Amino acid sequence: MTAYDFAIVGAGMAGASLAAELADHASVLLVEAEDRPGYHATGRSAAFWEECYGGPEIVPLTLASGAYLREHGFLHQRGALYIGRDEDAPLLDDFVEEFSGTGATIERLDRQALVARAPGLRSQWKGAIWEPACSDIDVAGLHAHYLALGRERGVRLETRARLIAAAKSGDGWALRSERGETFVARMLVDAAGAWADQLARLAGAQPMGIQPLRRTVVQLRTDPAPPADWPLVLDIGGGFYFKPEAGRLWLSPSDETPSAPCDAAPEELAVAQAIERLSQVVDWRVEAVEHRWAGLRSFAPDRLPVYGFDPQVEGFAWFAGQGGYGIQTAPAAARLTAQVLLGNGRDAMTAGLEAALYAPERFTAPGRRPE
């Protein structure tokens, strides 16, 4: 039986990108519970690369990933507008203050400049933050890129291999799937997304308190059709975002409904909320809801990702809790985590990143460890 250096559980964007990075230096087994990789969060993302998404502590990961994503053709520039009403002016001011000095490119706009970039907004929307670098991400292309790169580097991918046992065996792990297969690896890496805490329990590690939150997206046919050159539009108060997509509109109410790990499905209330909120922004008639879907975005208690060795269980590591920004930060996050797990030094992509900011050890201080 082959003994691998690393067994990574979860073949979505997180697992696929980390496997490709590790495989340049070690043998890697990538284990996926579903019939195909990326079935859950990765396959349901309306992803965009937006410099401020996730907060100031995520900006370094996003910026560090940008060059890789552009170089490989995964970004299509669109621009983004965070819009607000008169009563939202303090939120716009706080946004500028929060992200000034982070390296993100932002500009405060008045009503005239706002409607120049997004004509047709209702009159109550008076100001905005403009992010010119925001881009659409080819999520499927990026995921396929990492899977292919992993194959080239010798990664073994096992699908339909949901784990039911993970036991320490000597200086490594013996893993058993529902189908009765057994795998052996020196290091077990948790890239299981919404199932991250479940896998930790299976391996005898203490959960990090990673909570899946459901996010709903709908595809609408509207009259008029959304202009193809419109930016991504987001409510500074967190109530919605939308963008044009191939003549249709992709719209979300920015919902964050706690959920158990599951095959997430959209709820009609969230769909109705999204459409109602859109009606407060533009005077477009919704002709049809053509498609609706939901995915789970999973967060640690402090909403920062969890990267690195578990502080209590030897041979167990985390690459989880990446919320909605896991795709836009994938290149730098995977490179950084691979360097941590391998004990390698930083390179040009990761030189400015603080691994300790995302390390599991941050939860070990008294009173901070999740139950």
C-alpha positions in Angstrom: 0.0 0.0 0.0 1.3 3.4 -1.0 2.0 5.7 1.9 1.7 9.4 1.0 3.3 12.4 2.6 0.0 14.3 2.6 -3.6 13.2 2.4 -5.8 16.2 1.7 -9.6 15.8 2.4 -11.7 17.9 0.0 -11.0 18.5 -3.7 -12.7 21.9 -4.1 -10.7 25.0 -4.8 -8.9 24.7 -1.4 -7.9 21.1 -1.6 -7.0 21.2 -5.3 -4.8 24.3 -5.0 -3.0 23.1 -1.9 -2.5 19.6 -3.5 -0.9 21.2 -6.6 1.5 23.3 -4.4 2.5 20.5 -2.1 3.0 18.0 -5.0 6.0 19.9 -6.3 7.8 18.7 -3.1 6.0 15.7 -1.7 3.6 12.8 -2.5 -0.1 13.8 -2.2 -3.4 12.0 -2.0 -6.5 14.1 -2.6 -9.7 12.6 -1.2 -13.1 13.7 -2.3 -16.5 12.5 -0.9 -18.5 13.5 -4.0 -18.6 12.0 -7.5 -16.6 15.0 -8.8 -14.4 17.7 -7.3 -15.8 21.1 -6.6 -19.5 20.0 -6.3 -20.3 22.2 -3.3 -19.0 25.8 -2.7 -16.5 25.9 -5.5 -19.0 24.8 -8.2 -21.7 27.3 -7.0 -19.7 30.5 -6.7 -20.6 33.8 -8.4 -17.0 34.6 -7.7 -15.3 37.9 -8.2 -11.9 39.1 -7.3 -12.5 42.2 -5.1 -9.7 43.7 -3.2 -11.6 44.6 -0.1 -13.8 41.5 0.2 -13.3 39.7 3.5 -11.9 42.7 5.4 -8.4 44.3 5.8 -6.7 41.1 7.1 -7.7 39.3 3.9 -6.5 42.1 1.5 -2.9 40.8 1.6 -3.9 37.3 0.4 -6.1 38.8 -2.3 -3.5 41.2 -3.6 -0.8 38.5 -3.5 -3.0 36.2 -5.6 -3.9 38.9 -8.2 -0.7 38.6 -10.3 -1.1 34.8 -10.6 -4.7 35.0 -11.6 -4.1 37.6 -14.2 -1.0 35.9 -15.6 -3.0 32.7 -16.2 -6.0 34.5 -17.7 -8.5 33.8 -14.9 -9.6 37.5 -14.4 -11.8 39.7 -16.5 -11.8 43.3 -15.2 -15.2 44.7 -14.3 -14.9 47.2 -11.5 -17.1 47.3 -8.3 -19.3 49.9 -6.7 -20.3 49.9 -3.0 -23.3 52.1 -3.1 -25.1 54.0 -0.2 -27.9 56.4 0.6 -27.7 59.5 2.6 -28.0 57.6 5.8 -25.2 55.3 4.7 -22.6 58.1 4.5 -21.0 57.0 7.8 -20.6 53.5 6.4 -18.9 54.8 3.3 -16.6 56.9 5.4 -15.8 54.0 7.7 -15.0 51.8 4.6 -12.5 54.4 3.3 -10.9 54.7 6.6 -10.7 50.9 7.2 -9.1 50.1 3.9 -6.8 53.1 3.5 -3.3 51.9 3.6 -4.0 48.3 2.9 -2.9 48.5 -0.7 -6.4 48.3 -2.1 -7.3 50.9 -4.7 -10.5 52.7 -3.7 -12.1 56.0 -4.5 -15.1 57.8 -2.9 -17.7 58.9 -5.4 -20.6 61.4 -5.3 -23.9 60.9 -7.0 -22.8 62.4 -10.3 -19.8 60.1 -10.5 -21.8 57.2 -9.4 -24.5 57.4 -12.1 -21.8 57.9 -14.7 -20.6 54.4 -13.9 -24.0 52.9 -13.3 -26.7 54.8 -15.1 -30.3 54.2 -14.0 -29.7 53.8 -10.2 -32.7 55.2 -8.2 -32.2 58.7 -6.8 -31.9 57.6 -3.2 -28.4 56.1 -3.9 -26.2 59.2 -3.4 -22.7 58.0 -3.0 -20.3 55.1 -3.5 -16.9 53.5 -3.2 -15.3 52.7 -6.6 -12.9 49.7 -6.9 -11.5 49.7 -10.4 -9.5 46.5 -10.1 -12.5 44.3 -9.2 -12.7 41.4 -11.7 -14.8 38.4 -12.6 -13.0 35.1 -11.9 -13.2 32.1 -14.2 -13.8 29.7 -11.2 -14.2 26.6 -13.3 -11.1 27.4 -15.2 -9.0 28.0 -12.1 -10.2 24.9 -10.4 -9.5 22.8 -13.5 -6.0 24.4 -13.7 -5.1 23.3 -10.2 -6.5 19.8 -10.7 -4.5 19.5 -13.9 -1.3 20.9 -12.3 -1.8 18.4 -9.5 -2.1 15.5 -12.0 1.1 16.6 -13.7 2.9 16.6 -10.4 1.7 13.2 -9.4 -1.4 13.9 -7.2 -3.6 10.9 -6.8 -7.3 12.0 -6.8 -9.9 9.6 -5.2 -13.5 10.6 -5.6 -16.6 8.9 -4.0 -14.3 8.3 -1.0 -16.1 9.8 2.0 -14.0 9.0 5.1 -15.6 7.2 8.0 -12.4 6.6 10.0 -9.1 8.4 10.6 -6.8 6.8 13.1 -3.2 7.6 14.0 -1.0 4.7 12.9 2.6 4.9 14.0 3.9 8.2 12.7 1.0 8.7 10.3 -2.7 8.1 9.5 -4.8 5.2 8.4 -7.8 6.5 6.6 -10.9 4.4 5.7 -13.7 5.3 3.3 -17.3 4.3 3.1 -16.4 2.0 0.2 -13.9 0.1 2.4 -10.7 1.6 0.9 -7.8 2.2 3.2 -5.3 5.0 2.6 -2.1 5.8 4.5 -0.5 9.2 4.9 2.0 10.9 7.1 0.0 14.1 7.4 -3.7 14.6 7.2 -4.9 18.0 5.9 -8.4 19.3 6.5 -9.7 21.1 3.4 -13.2 19.9 3.8 -15.0 23.2 3.7 -18.4 23.1 5.5 -17.4 19.6 6.8 -14.1 20.8 8.3 -15.1 20.5 11.9 -16.7 17.1 11.3 -13.4 15.8 9.8 -11.5 17.2 12.8 -13.7 15.3 15.2 -13.1 12.1 13.1 -9.4 12.6 13.5 -9.6 13.3 17.2 -8.9 17.1 16.9 -10.8 19.8 18.6 -13.1 21.7 16.2 -12.3 25.3 15.4 -16.0 26.4 15.5 -16.2 26.6 11.7 -19.8 27.5 10.8 -21.3 27.0 7.3 -23.5 29.9 6.2 -25.9 29.6 3.3 -25.6 32.2 0.5 -28.3 32.4 -2.2 -27.9 33.6 -5.8 -30.5 34.0 -8.5 -30.2 34.5 -12.3 -32.8 36.9 -13.6 -34.0 37.9 -17.0 -34.9 41.6 -16.8 -36.3 44.3 -19.0 -34.2 46.2 -19.8 -31.4 43.6 -19.9 -28.5 44.7 -17.6 -25.8 46.6 -19.5 -22.9 44.3 -20.1 -20.3 46.9 -19.0 -22.0 47.6 -15.6 -19.7 47.0 -12.6 -20.4 44.7 -9.7 -22.8 46.6 -7.5 -22.8 46.0 -3.7 -24.9 47.5 -0.9 -22.5 49.2 1.6 -25.0 48.0 4.3 -24.6 44.4 3.2 -28.1 43.8 1.8 -27.4 42.7 -1.7 -25.0 42.5 -4.6 -25.5 42.0 -8.4 -23.7 41.9 -11.7 -24.5 41.3 -15.3 -23.7 37.9 -16.7 -24.2 36.9 -20.4 -27.2 39.2 -20.8 -28.7 38.2 -17.5 -28.4 39.5 -13.9 -26.8 37.5 -11.1 -28.3 38.8 -7.8 -27.8 37.8 -4.2 -29.5 39.1 -1.0 -26.1 38.6 0.7 -27.8 36.2 3.1 -25.8 34.4 5.8 -28.1 31.7 7.2 -26.4 29.2 9.6 -26.6 25.7 8.2 -25.5 22.2 8.9 -23.0 20.9 6.3 -25.2 19.7 3.4 -26.1 19.9 -0.3 -27.4 23.5 0.1 -30.6 24.6 -1.6 -32.0 28.1 -2.0 -35.0 29.1 0.0 -37.9 31.0 -1.5 -37.8 33.7 1.1 -34.2 34.6 0.2 -35.1 34.7 -3.5 -38.0 37.0 -2.8 -35.8 39.2 -0.6 -33.2 39.5 -3.3 -35.8 40.6 -5.9 -37.4 43.1 -3.5 -34.1 44.7 -2.7 -33.2 45.0 -6.4 -36.4 46.9 -6.9 -35.1 49.5 -4.5 -32.0 50.1 -6.6 -33.1 50.0 -10.3 -36.4 50.3 -12.2 -36.0 47.1 -14.1 -38.8 44.6 -14.6 -38.0 41.1 -13.6 -39.4 38.9 -16.4 -38.2 35.5 -15.1 -36.2 33.8 -12.4 -34.3 31.5 -14.7 -32.1 29.8 -12.1 -31.5 29.8 -8.4 -28.9 28.1 -6.3 -27.2 28.3 -2.9 -23.8 27.4 -1.5 -22.2 27.2 1.9 -19.6 29.7 2.9 -17.8 28.5 6.0 -16.2 30.8 8.6 -14.1 30.4 11.8 -15.4 32.5 14.8 -13.2 35.5 13.9 -14.0 35.1 10.1 -10.3 34.6 9.2 -9.1 31.4 7.5 -7.4 28.7 9.4 -4.1 27.6 7.9 -1.5 25.4 9.4 -0.7 22.7 11.9 -3.2 21.8 14.6 -1.7 22.8 18.0 -2.8 19.6 19.7 -3.0 16.7 17.3 0.4 15.9 15.7 0.2 15.2 12.0 -3.1 17.1 11.5 -3.3 20.4 9.7 -6.0 22.9 8.6 -6.8 24.6 5.3 -10.3 25.7 6.0 -12.7 28.5 7.1 -12.2 30.6 4.0 -15.7 32.0 3.8 -16.5 33.6 0.4 -13.0 34.7 -0.3 -11.4 31.3 -0.7 -11.4 31.4 -4.5 -10.0 34.9 -4.9 -7.2 34.1 -2.5 -6.5 30.6 -3.6 -3.1 31.1 -5.2 -1.4 32.9 -2.3 -3.3 30.9 0.4 -2.3 27.5 -1.1 1.3 28.7 -1.6 1.7 30.0 1.9 0.1 27.0 3.5 2.3 24.6 1.5 5.4 26.5 2.7 4.2 26.3 6.3 3.5 22.5 6.1 6.8 21.8 4.2 8.9 24.1 6.4 10.0 26.0 3.3 10.8 29.7 3.1 8.7 32.4 1.5 8.9 33.4 -2.2 7.9 36.5 -4.1 4.2 35.7 -3.9 4.1 35.1 -0.1 6.9 37.4 1.2 4.5 39.9 2.6 2.1 37.5 4.2 1.8 36.9 8.0 1.2 33.1 8.4 0.6 33.6 12.2 -2.4 35.7 11.5 -4.2 32.7 10.1 -2.6 29.9 12.2 -4.8 27.6 14.4 -2.7 28.6 17.4 -4.6 31.9 17.6 -7.5 29.9 19.2 -5.4 28.4 22.0 -5.3 31.4 24.2 -7.5 31.1 27.3 -11.1 31.7 26.6 -10.6 31.8 22.8 -10.7 28.1 21.8 -14.1 27.2 20.3 -16.2 24.7 22.1 
